[in-house]
Amino acid sequence: MSAQPQTQSVKIVTADPSAIGLFGLAIVTLVASSQKLEITTGLSYCIPWAIFLGAFAQLFASIQDAKHNNTFGMTAFGAYAFFWFGMAASWLIKLGVFGTVLAEGVDPKQLGFVFAGYLVFTLFMTLGAVEANRVLLVIFILIDFLFLGLTFDAFGVAAEFFHKLAAVSELAIGIVSLYGCGASVLNAHFGRTFLPIGAPLGIFKK
């Protein structure tokens, strides 16, 4: 009789990518909010950070979360990564990098539909964050306000108020995301709760 082939399962352990994803989110929202709040001017220096931190860092986190079988993290980081790719490209068009024809054909209301779609998406993700941790929940609530402000601003509805709402929300996202990044790194590094992130609310889980 021939020997039966033996199979062996190998488990590959990878680090939690939340910290780098939250760091990417923090940096891009800080720089973008500084422009909205008129602390800084122009979009030229917003673009590289939107691409490399807002987009690539969160895309990396999304791919790693997929390996963890974390549908929530994969979807969240992936969706916002591609948002920042899209925003960077939109800013490049607005600045005339791809020519005057595209720059002259810009209609802000088209972005309004993008922002509205992301608002609905983020509302769903906020429900999921209820059962993640409280820092993440606060971040998603702030992202809700960001997209609410961006949507109405893009459609020209009470534009000044909603632009300010978006700017302040975006700044707050950056600050809370930095805390979340620090907590994710240090809690894993020390093997204990070094910086508290708050327990899930326990509303939706059985």
RAFEN-V504205 format. One record per residue. N is the residue number from 1. RES is the residue in one small letter. OMEGA is omega in whole degrees, 0 to 359 (NA if undefined). Layout:
BEGIN
n->N res->RES omega->OMEGA
n->N res->RES omega->OMEGA
END
This chain:
BEGIN
n->1 res->m omega->179
n->2 res->s omega->180
n->3 res->a omega->178
n->4 res->q omega->178
n->5 res->p omega->180
n->6 res->q omega->177
n->7 res->t omega->181
n->8 res->q omega->179
n->9 res->s omega->179
n->10 res->v omega->179
n->11 res->k omega->179
n->12 res->i omega->181
n->13 res->v omega->178
n->14 res->t omega->182
n->15 res->a omega->176
n->16 res->d omega->184
n->17 res->p omega->185
n->18 res->s omega->184
n->19 res->a omega->181
n->20 res->i omega->177
n->21 res->g omega->179
n->22 res->l omega->177
n->23 res->f omega->177
n->24 res->g omega->178
n->25 res->l omega->182
n->26 res->a omega->185
n->27 res->i omega->182
n->28 res->v omega->180
n->29 res->t omega->177
n->30 res->l omega->182
n->31 res->v omega->180
n->32 res->a omega->179
n->33 res->s omega->178
n->34 res->s omega->178
n->35 res->q omega->180
n->36 res->k omega->181
n->37 res->l omega->179
n->38 res->e omega->171
n->39 res->i omega->174
n->40 res->t omega->181
n->41 res->t omega->176
n->42 res->g omega->182
n->43 res->l omega->188
n->44 res->s omega->181
n->45 res->y omega->173
n->46 res->c omega->188
n->47 res->i omega->181
n->48 res->p omega->180
n->49 res->w omega->174
n->50 res->a omega->182
n->51 res->i omega->190
n->52 res->f omega->179
n->53 res->l omega->181
n->54 res->g omega->185
n->55 res->a omega->187
n->56 res->f omega->181
n->57 res->a omega->180
n->58 res->q omega->176
n->59 res->l omega->176
n->60 res->f omega->179
n->61 res->a omega->179
n->62 res->s omega->180
n->63 res->i omega->179
n->64 res->q omega->178
n->65 res->d omega->176
n->66 res->a omega->178
n->67 res->k omega->178
n->68 res->h omega->186
n->69 res->n omega->180
n->70 res->n omega->183
n->71 res->t omega->182
n->72 res->f omega->181
n->73 res->g omega->179
n->74 res->m omega->183
n->75 res->t omega->182
n->76 res->a omega->182
n->77 res->f omega->180
n->78 res->g omega->181
n->79 res->a omega->181
n->80 res->y omega->174
n->81 res->a omega->181
n->82 res->f omega->173
n->83 res->f omega->183
n->84 res->w omega->170
n->85 res->f omega->181
n->86 res->g omega->180
n->87 res->m omega->179
n->88 res->a omega->178
n->89 res->a omega->179
n->90 res->s omega->177
n->91 res->w omega->178
n->92 res->l omega->177
n->93 res->i omega->182
n->94 res->k omega->181
n->95 res->l omega->176
n->96 res->g omega->182
n->97 res->v omega->182
n->98 res->f omega->176
n->99 res->g omega->184
n->100 res->t omega->182
n->101 res->v omega->179
n->102 res->l omega->182
n->103 res->a omega->181
n->104 res->e omega->182
n->105 res->g omega->182
n->106 res->v omega->175
n->107 res->d omega->183
n->108 res->p omega->182
n->109 res->k omega->176
n->110 res->q omega->174
n->111 res->l omega->178
n->112 res->g omega->178
n->113 res->f omega->175
n->114 res->v omega->181
n->115 res->f omega->179
n->116 res->a omega->177
n->117 res->g omega->179
n->118 res->y omega->176
n->119 res->l omega->178
n->120 res->v omega->179
n->121 res->f omega->183
n->122 res->t omega->176
n->123 res->l omega->176
n->124 res->f omega->182
n->125 res->m omega->176
n->126 res->t omega->176
n->127 res->l omega->177
n->128 res->g omega->181
n->129 res->a omega->176
n->130 res->v omega->182
n->131 res->e omega->176
n->132 res->a omega->173
n->133 res->n omega->189
n->134 res->r omega->175
n->135 res->v omega->179
n->136 res->l omega->179
n->137 res->l omega->178
n->138 res->v omega->179
n->139 res->i omega->181
n->140 res->f omega->176
n->141 res->i omega->178
n->142 res->l omega->177
n->143 res->i omega->174
n->144 res->d omega->180
n->145 res->f omega->177
n->146 res->l omega->182
n->147 res->f omega->173
n->148 res->l omega->179
n->149 res->g omega->180
n->150 res->l omega->182
n->151 res->t omega->182
n->152 res->f omega->177
n->153 res->d omega->181
n->154 res->a omega->179
n->155 res->f omega->176
n->156 res->g omega->180
n->157 res->v omega->183
n->158 res->a omega->191
n->159 res->a omega->183
n->160 res->e omega->181
n->161 res->f omega->184
n->162 res->f omega->174
n->163 res->h omega->179
n->164 res->k omega->177
n->165 res->l omega->179
n->166 res->a omega->183
n->167 res->a omega->181
n->168 res->v omega->178
n->169 res->s omega->181
n->170 res->e omega->177
n->171 res->l omega->179
n->172 res->a omega->177
n->173 res->i omega->180
n->174 res->g omega->182
n->175 res->i omega->182
n->176 res->v omega->179
n->177 res->s omega->175
n->178 res->l omega->177
n->179 res->y omega->179
n->180 res->g omega->177
n->181 res->c omega->179
n->182 res->g omega->179
n->183 res->a omega->181
n->184 res->s omega->181
n->185 res->v omega->188
n->186 res->l omega->178
n->187 res->n omega->178
n->188 res->a omega->183
n->189 res->h omega->182
n->190 res->f omega->179
n->191 res->g omega->179
n->192 res->r omega->179
n->193 res->t omega->179
n->194 res->f omega->174
n->195 res->l omega->183
n->196 res->p omega->176
n->197 res->i omega->176
n->198 res->g omega->181
n->199 res->a omega->173
n->200 res->p omega->183
n->201 res->l omega->178
n->202 res->g omega->182
n->203 res->i omega->189
n->204 res->f omega->182
n->205 res->k omega->180
n->206 res->k omega->NA
END
